[in-house]
Amino acid sequence: MPPKYTVVELQVTKIRSATQKQQIERGGSCIYVADRLKCVGNTDLTSLSVEKVCEVSAIDLLDFNMTVICIYRSNDKVSDKEFLGKFEIVVDKISDLDLNCVIVGDFNINVVGNLYSSNKKLTDVLSAHNLWNLVDFPTRTTVSSCTSLDHLYTNLANGAISVAPVETNISDHLAVRGVFLCPRLQPTVKFAYIRKFNNANNANFVRSLDSIDWHELLSKYSRTTDKFTSIINVIKNKIDICYPLKKVYRNKPELSWVTQDIKDYKLLLFEITNISKLEPNNESFELLLADMNYYYDFIINGTKQDYYTNSIKTNLNTTKAMWNVVNRERGKHNTPRLDFTDVVINSDGSKFARSACYALSRVGRVVSVDVVRACYFATVHSLLQYGTELWSRAADWERAFRMQKRAVRAIVRIRSDETVRPHFKELGILTLPCIAISQVALYVRKNLSSYATHGDFAHQT
């Protein structure tokens, strides 16, 4: 019978390709996977493949959190130094991606009784990346030699793989069979069934129980066990009706900027505050509380700013990260939507101005100016820049310009009656007229061939 899970890796040493004038012999590798296994190709590793030198096939087994890699090295005019250099790049990538891997293939380096420098170099590369070879038997035997050229490397736990040779009778190399003891990953549950115990449901449950004639129900049974069972069934039925099960999708738990040090300091501050109430006229306690409250506010503001700054900088979607910060500070979860059509449909851009400038002002309270500037480029600037060469001549475009100045004032946190001109230069932000000019210039430069820049006749004045 076939094994429960099957992954077969093949290597072909010589394939003839006939053309009109030449015949080329090439080798290669491929991986066959059973249909019952979920897998995808690992392009990060296969992109490192070099034909004939170090050819790479790689797949990720999704159900097992493991990557299977097949390496082929041609024995035709490929030096050990050249191959090991390319192979080291592959294992460097495996370490960078932090993969649980199994590497098999024809390396054409004898690891049995070989003390040459190539074997030592290969051993050093494997040791540096926490990989070890499990093939300790010859894989190619001739009349004059006995070598181990086909290897199996892994970084899985010791004992997770058992290796044995297989005689195929189709090659002078023995096949290497590896059996992995790797359990399937448990699927993550993305939803749960809950009951809502709110006031309305509680009132319905009480009314439904009051409507039951319990004396009539119990008179139908003579045995105490049957009476008890009937009561339980009625209550269970009423619970299912008044508190129905509803499917609720689980959200990923959000990390908090409130650290354990802040919690401990807050508890200490609370205890000292209670002690100070026993001696209300003690000036030393009052000074101590003032200093502690000042330090508490200092560490809270610093920790919050560092947390939100890092969350915006590390998120690829700056707009979404910005609104996450705003909504968490407001205690809400809905995300307002910024759209370029708000500027186009609403002639005064009021909706866009309110939401964008409000978000920038709220974010500016908890993060640095550099981060708020990045949020500006992700929201206001990117939307103003879109299609500016088309709508910059519109009659109401000055209202969009006023909206941009309002956003810049929100970044630097100045009053509406203060000039914003020097802050455009300080922040490195183009004004709307400059954006329009640059967009038109770039468009003309990109489509220069569409314009009559050189005529057949000289212009005479």
C-alpha positions as MATLAB code, in Angstrom:
seq = 'MPPKYTVVELQVTKIRSATQKQQIERGGSCIYVADRLKCVGNTDLTSLSVEKVCEVSAIDLLDFNMTVICIYRSNDKVSDKEFLGKFEIVVDKISDLDLNCVIVGDFNINVVGNLYSSNKKLTDVLSAHNLWNLVDFPTRTTVSSCTSLDHLYTNLANGAISVAPVETNISDHLAVRGVFLCPRLQPTVKFAYIRKFNNANNANFVRSLDSIDWHELLSKYSRTTDKFTSIINVIKNKIDICYPLKKVYRNKPELSWVTQDIKDYKLLLFEITNISKLEPNNESFELLLADMNYYYDFIINGTKQDYYTNSIKTNLNTTKAMWNVVNRERGKHNTPRLDFTDVVINSDGSKFARSACYALSRVGRVVSVDVVRACYFATVHSLLQYGTELWSRAADWERAFRMQKRAVRAIVRIRSDETVRPHFKELGILTLPCIAISQVALYVRKNLSSYATHGDFAHQT';
ca = [
       0.000    0.000    0.000;
       1.244    3.530   -0.672;
       2.283    5.606    2.318;
      -0.221    8.015    3.868;
       1.683   11.096    2.711;
       3.835   10.984   -0.403;
       6.454   13.357   -1.748;
       8.694   12.003   -4.511;
      11.746   13.879   -5.760;
      13.369   12.842   -9.000;
      16.652   13.764  -10.591;
      17.539   13.069  -14.184;
      21.210   13.082  -14.994;
      21.054   13.114  -18.795;
      18.287   14.302  -21.119;
      19.117   14.621  -24.788;
      17.619   17.547  -26.678;
      18.083   17.143  -30.429;
      18.255   20.264  -32.582;
      19.304   20.770  -36.168;
      23.013   21.193  -35.461;
      23.741   20.066  -31.918;
      22.830   17.689  -29.136;
      22.732   19.006  -25.558;
      22.852   16.838  -22.446;
      21.282   18.391  -19.348;
      20.176   17.217  -15.944;
      17.580   18.545  -13.572;
      15.245   17.917  -10.660;
      11.515   17.811  -10.064;
       9.160   17.138   -7.160;
       5.983   15.064   -7.360;
       3.383   15.542   -4.625;
       0.291   13.453   -3.883;
      -3.029   15.196   -4.533;
      -4.051   14.905   -0.887;
      -1.198   17.197    0.177;
      -1.589   20.976    0.047;
       1.546   22.642   -1.245;
       2.818   25.711   -3.089;
       6.065   26.366   -4.874;
       8.647   28.369   -2.944;
       9.740   31.031   -5.411;
      12.150   32.590   -2.915;
      14.345   29.499   -3.236;
      13.695   28.455   -6.834;
      14.696   31.952   -7.985;
      18.227   31.143   -6.755;
      18.544   28.186   -9.138;
      21.522   28.237  -11.524;
      21.340   25.815  -14.429;
      23.797   22.898  -14.228;
      25.594   24.494  -11.271;
      22.976   24.355   -8.509;
      19.447   23.687   -9.745;
      16.768   24.126   -7.080;
      13.211   22.808   -6.812;
      11.301   23.700   -3.648;
       7.764   23.374   -2.289;
       6.101   24.398    0.971;
       3.899   21.726    2.555;
       1.145   23.904    4.006;
      -0.319   21.293    6.350;
       3.035   20.499    7.968;
       4.890   23.841    8.100;
       7.797   22.296    6.248;
       9.717   23.035    3.044;
      11.054   20.253    0.813;
      14.003   21.208   -1.412;
      15.649   19.214   -4.184;
      19.171   20.153   -5.323;
      20.858   18.982   -8.507;
      24.455   19.580   -9.480;
      25.790   18.502  -12.830;
      29.081   16.601  -12.844;
      30.073   18.186  -16.138;
      32.674   20.959  -15.737;
      31.204   22.366  -12.515;
      33.830   22.801   -9.811;
      33.139   22.141   -6.138;
      33.964   25.751   -5.316;
      31.429   27.103   -7.799;
      28.683   24.746   -6.590;
      29.306   25.329   -2.885;
      29.192   29.094   -3.427;
      25.709   28.854   -4.960;
      24.560   26.279   -2.407;
      25.617   28.556    0.460;
      23.393   31.297   -0.971;
      20.468   28.857   -0.900;
      20.990   27.847    2.740;
      21.489   31.510    3.688;
      18.037   32.189    2.271;
      16.613   29.243    4.197;
      18.011   30.685    7.419;
      16.668   34.155    6.619;
      13.174   32.741    6.016;
      13.454   30.559    9.164;
      12.160   27.450    7.379;
      11.810   23.913    8.687;
      13.343   22.129    5.739;
      14.483   18.885    4.211;
      17.132   19.134    1.459;
      17.847   16.171   -0.793;
      19.754   15.826   -4.013;
      22.747   14.703   -5.995;
      25.609   16.869   -4.698;
      28.432   14.921   -6.387;
      30.556   15.340   -3.270;
      31.580   12.151   -1.535;
      30.959   12.400    2.231;
      32.036    8.848    3.102;
      35.743    8.609    3.888;
      36.504   11.825    2.018;
      38.887   14.240    3.735;
      39.306   16.688    0.867;
      38.675   20.423    1.273;
      35.334   20.322   -0.600;
      33.894   17.917    1.976;
      35.158   20.084    4.807;
      33.711   23.214    3.173;
      30.334   21.501    2.792;
      30.401   20.388    6.433;
      31.212   23.933    7.569;
      28.335   25.400    5.535;
      25.889   22.881    6.987;
      27.064   23.391   10.565;
      26.818   27.156   10.269;
      23.131   26.844    9.300;
      22.164   24.118   11.798;
      21.829   21.414    9.111;
      23.107   17.863    9.239;
      23.358   14.970    6.802;
      21.400   11.785    7.535;
      22.817    9.665    4.696;
      25.754    7.666    6.083;
      25.746    4.854    3.512;
      27.120    4.606   -0.073;
      24.699    5.656   -2.791;
      26.870    4.760   -5.802;
      28.932    1.589   -5.967;
      31.149    0.510   -8.845;
      33.885   -2.050   -9.255;
      36.573    0.446   -8.265;
      34.753    2.885   -5.951;
      32.134    3.212   -3.242;
      30.866    6.764   -2.741;
      28.020    8.659   -1.101;
      26.997   11.385   -3.532;
      23.250   11.693   -2.780;
      22.552   13.445    0.505;
      19.630   14.350    2.768;
      19.997   17.373    5.044;
      17.518   18.696    7.583;
      17.184   21.088   10.505;
      14.305   19.159   12.072;
      14.638   17.588   15.489;
      16.866   14.550   15.813;
      14.886   11.380   15.158;
      12.156   13.104   13.131;
      13.392   11.477    9.882;
      14.461    7.924    9.117;
      16.544    7.319    5.988;
      17.102    4.147    3.969;
      18.554    3.283    0.500;
      16.262    2.029   -2.270;
      17.425    0.008   -5.283;
      15.600    1.285   -8.386;
      17.477   -0.659  -11.134;
      17.177    2.386  -13.427;
      20.365    4.207  -12.421;
      23.816    3.543  -11.051;
      22.772    5.621   -8.024;
      20.656    4.307   -5.188;
      17.546    6.285   -4.331;
      17.276    7.760   -0.845;
      13.978    7.233    0.976;
      13.178    9.502    3.914;
      10.194    9.064    6.234;
       9.221   12.167    8.207;
       7.477   12.005   11.559;
       5.783   15.379   11.225;
       2.244   15.919   12.591;
      -0.296   17.982   10.715;
      -0.867   21.554   11.795;
      -4.126   22.074   13.627;
      -6.389   24.511   11.766;
      -7.023   27.759   13.586;
     -10.647   28.365   14.495;
     -11.654   31.750   13.082;
     -15.113   31.908   14.639;
     -17.020   30.865   17.743;
     -20.667   30.375   18.731;
     -21.861   32.594   21.569;
     -25.103   33.553   23.311;
     -25.989   37.167   24.085;
     -27.213   37.650   27.642;
     -28.530   41.198   27.322;
     -31.477   42.813   29.108;
     -33.957   42.130   26.301;
     -33.090   38.431   26.126;
     -33.187   38.137   29.912;
     -36.686   39.671   29.996;
     -37.903   37.275   27.289;
     -36.451   34.327   29.194;
     -38.230   35.332   32.434;
     -41.567   35.859   30.643;
     -41.306   32.495   28.881;
     -40.676   30.705   32.188;
     -43.631   32.496   33.833;
     -45.940   31.332   31.039;
     -45.349   27.628   31.838;
     -47.830   25.782   34.049;
     -45.318   23.831   36.112;
     -47.996   21.954   38.115;
     -49.561   20.626   34.942;
     -46.124   19.654   33.603;
     -45.093   17.776   36.737;
     -48.453   16.006   37.094;
     -47.771   14.095   33.894;
     -44.947   12.119   35.540;
     -44.897    9.974   38.627;
     -41.187    9.265   38.932;
     -38.925   11.957   40.341;
     -36.295   11.285   37.676;
     -38.795   11.888   34.877;
     -39.979   15.126   36.509;
     -36.409   16.368   36.833;
     -35.652   15.466   33.196;
     -38.748   17.304   31.958;
     -37.777   20.465   33.880;
     -34.242   20.362   32.445;
     -35.571   19.889   28.899;
     -37.984   22.820   29.231;
     -35.310   25.150   30.570;
     -32.856   24.045   27.864;
     -35.492   24.666   25.187;
     -36.234   28.152   26.543;
     -32.519   28.989   26.623;
     -32.127   27.972   22.978;
     -35.111   30.153   22.025;
     -34.329   33.241   24.123;
     -30.545   33.036   23.831;
     -29.894   31.689   20.311;
     -26.379   30.731   19.275;
     -24.738   33.196   16.915;
     -21.557   32.786   14.921;
     -18.977   35.426   15.830;
     -15.653   35.733   14.021;
     -12.653   36.092   16.266;
     -10.408   39.078   15.798;
      -6.697   38.842   16.324;
      -5.779   40.101   19.780;
      -4.244   43.546   19.591;
      -1.105   44.303   21.495;
      -1.289   47.086   24.030;
       1.191   49.835   24.740;
       0.471   49.442   28.471;
       3.453   47.453   29.719;
       3.794   45.564   32.971;
       6.120   48.256   34.322;
       3.394   50.864   33.860;
       0.867   48.655   35.647;
       3.239   48.049   38.568;
       4.051   51.752   38.864;
       0.349   52.602   38.793;
      -0.315   50.176   41.675;
       2.534   51.719   43.659;
       1.145   55.194   43.000;
      -2.302   54.065   44.104;
      -0.954   52.658   47.373;
       1.010   55.835   48.177;
      -2.081   57.927   47.405;
      -4.104   55.903   49.915;
      -1.357   56.284   52.533;
      -1.224   60.056   52.001;
      -4.941   60.286   52.831;
      -4.112   59.178   56.384;
      -1.962   62.312   56.789;
      -3.602   65.004   54.646;
      -1.313   67.828   55.830;
       1.988   66.047   55.245;
       3.955   68.154   52.767;
       6.519   65.410   52.077;
       3.750   63.108   50.855;
       2.345   65.853   48.651;
       5.745   66.519   47.053;
       6.351   62.809   46.576;
       2.934   62.348   44.916;
       3.531   65.321   42.637;
       6.867   63.906   41.480;
       5.429   60.428   41.001;
       2.434   61.697   39.041;
       4.745   63.717   36.803;
       6.956   60.660   36.175;
       3.890   58.472   35.594;
       2.596   60.862   32.908;
       6.088   61.003   31.402;
       6.485   57.225   31.013;
       2.903   56.849   29.737;
       3.346   59.473   27.027;
       6.768   58.142   26.028;
       5.658   54.520   25.868;
       2.496   55.379   23.945;
       4.398   57.501   21.424;
       7.016   54.798   20.843;
       4.332   52.119   20.406;
       2.180   54.065   17.955;
       5.203   55.351   16.046;
       6.485   51.823   15.559;
       3.029   50.519   14.568;
       2.712   53.135   11.809;
       6.297   52.839   10.537;
       6.263   49.032   10.324;
       2.852   48.796    8.616;
       2.912   48.724    4.819;
      -0.525   50.369    4.732;
       0.176   53.708    6.423;
      -3.400   54.948    6.018;
      -4.873   51.917    7.758;
      -2.281   52.095   10.536;
      -3.037   55.787   11.060;
      -6.758   55.170   11.427;
      -6.096   52.267   13.784;
      -4.247   54.688   16.058;
      -7.051   57.252   15.837;
      -9.786   54.718   16.541;
      -7.944   53.144   19.454;
      -7.515   56.556   21.028;
     -11.218   57.266   20.472;
     -12.225   53.846   21.777;
     -13.915   52.940   18.499;
     -13.359   50.276   15.858;
     -14.930   51.758   12.737;
     -12.505   53.106   10.152;
     -13.563   56.288    8.317;
     -12.976   56.125    4.595;
     -10.928   58.628    2.622;
     -11.620   58.712   -1.062;
     -10.483   60.918   -3.929;
     -14.113   61.148   -5.072;
     -14.868   63.213   -1.961;
     -12.814   66.037   -3.463;
     -14.349   65.623   -6.898;
     -18.013   65.155   -5.868;
     -18.017   67.687   -3.041;
     -16.878   70.950   -4.583;
     -15.565   72.254   -1.274;
     -13.931   68.965   -0.300;
     -15.557   69.270    3.126;
     -15.868   65.556    3.850;
     -12.315   64.839    2.805;
     -10.960   67.827    4.739;
     -12.773   66.958    7.934;
     -11.748   63.302    8.012;
      -8.139   63.722    6.816;
      -7.257   66.743    8.942;
      -9.022   65.296   11.965;
      -7.004   62.072   11.653;
      -3.727   63.964   11.325;
      -4.485   66.134   14.360;
      -5.396   63.114   16.492;
      -2.348   61.113   15.422;
      -0.124   64.120   16.096;
      -1.007   63.910   19.769;
       0.588   60.498   20.254;
       3.371   60.254   17.632;
       6.248   62.393   16.381;
       6.063   64.939   13.553;
       7.961   62.618   11.181;
       5.303   59.926   11.550;
       2.456   62.421   11.053;
       4.247   63.645    7.917;
       4.320   60.046    6.624;
       0.587   59.798    7.320;
       0.053   63.019    5.347;
       1.808   61.559    2.302;
      -0.240   58.357    2.619;
      -3.573   60.207    2.682;
      -3.741   63.833    1.615;
      -0.749   64.083   -0.711;
      -1.359   60.812   -2.569;
      -4.987   61.724   -3.243;
      -4.257   65.310   -4.252;
      -1.563   64.080   -6.629;
      -3.929   61.638   -8.360;
      -5.122   63.184  -11.628;
      -3.963   66.682  -10.676;
      -3.047   67.477  -14.285;
      -6.726   67.014  -15.188;
      -8.621   68.779  -12.413;
      -6.066   71.416  -11.313;
      -7.733   74.010  -13.580;
     -11.130   73.498  -11.945;
     -12.893   76.544  -10.531;
     -12.968   75.230   -6.964;
      -9.431   73.948   -6.802;
      -8.445   76.715   -4.347;
     -10.698   75.054   -1.768;
      -8.625   71.892   -2.103;
      -5.513   74.043   -1.617;
      -7.006   75.459    1.599;
      -7.691   71.928    2.732;
      -4.017   71.045    2.116;
      -2.886   74.022    4.214;
      -5.266   72.958    6.945;
      -3.660   69.499    6.920;
      -0.170   70.987    7.216;
      -1.332   73.091   10.169;
      -2.557   69.884   11.788;
       0.925   68.364   11.377;
       2.847   71.232   12.981;
      -0.034   71.996   15.415;
      -0.409   75.743   14.822;
      -3.486   77.975   14.875;
      -5.601   78.601   11.787;
      -4.653   82.293   11.680;
      -0.896   81.578   11.519;
       0.881   81.427    8.175;
       1.796   77.978    6.941;
       4.145   78.951    4.099;
       7.497   78.282    5.906;
       6.260   74.927    7.179;
       5.810   73.588    3.629;
       9.539   74.072    3.129;
      10.492   72.690    6.562;
       8.481   69.509    6.027;
       9.489   69.070    2.388;
       5.863   69.151    1.168;
       4.911   70.456   -2.271;
       2.029   72.888   -2.408;
      -0.911   72.048   -4.662;
       0.226   74.411   -7.465;
       3.676   72.811   -7.381;
       2.096   69.343   -7.501;
       0.094   70.331  -10.579;
       3.141   71.807  -12.339;
       5.324   68.769  -11.599;
       2.614   66.318  -12.718;
       2.130   68.173  -16.017;
       5.902   68.352  -16.597;
       6.298   64.636  -15.905;
       3.407   63.788  -18.218;
       4.871   65.832  -21.071;
       8.344   64.343  -20.543;
       6.918   60.821  -20.528;
       4.909   61.395  -23.716;
       7.393   63.635  -25.485;
       7.065   61.699  -28.734;
       3.384   62.650  -28.938;
       4.202   66.327  -29.357;
       5.598   68.111  -32.421;
       8.899   69.104  -30.900;
      10.935   69.029  -34.142;
       9.431   70.344  -37.383;
      10.525   69.702  -40.931;
      10.871   73.445  -41.595;
      12.973   75.916  -39.664;
      11.101   78.666  -37.878;
      11.949   82.014  -39.416;
      11.478   85.247  -37.535;
];
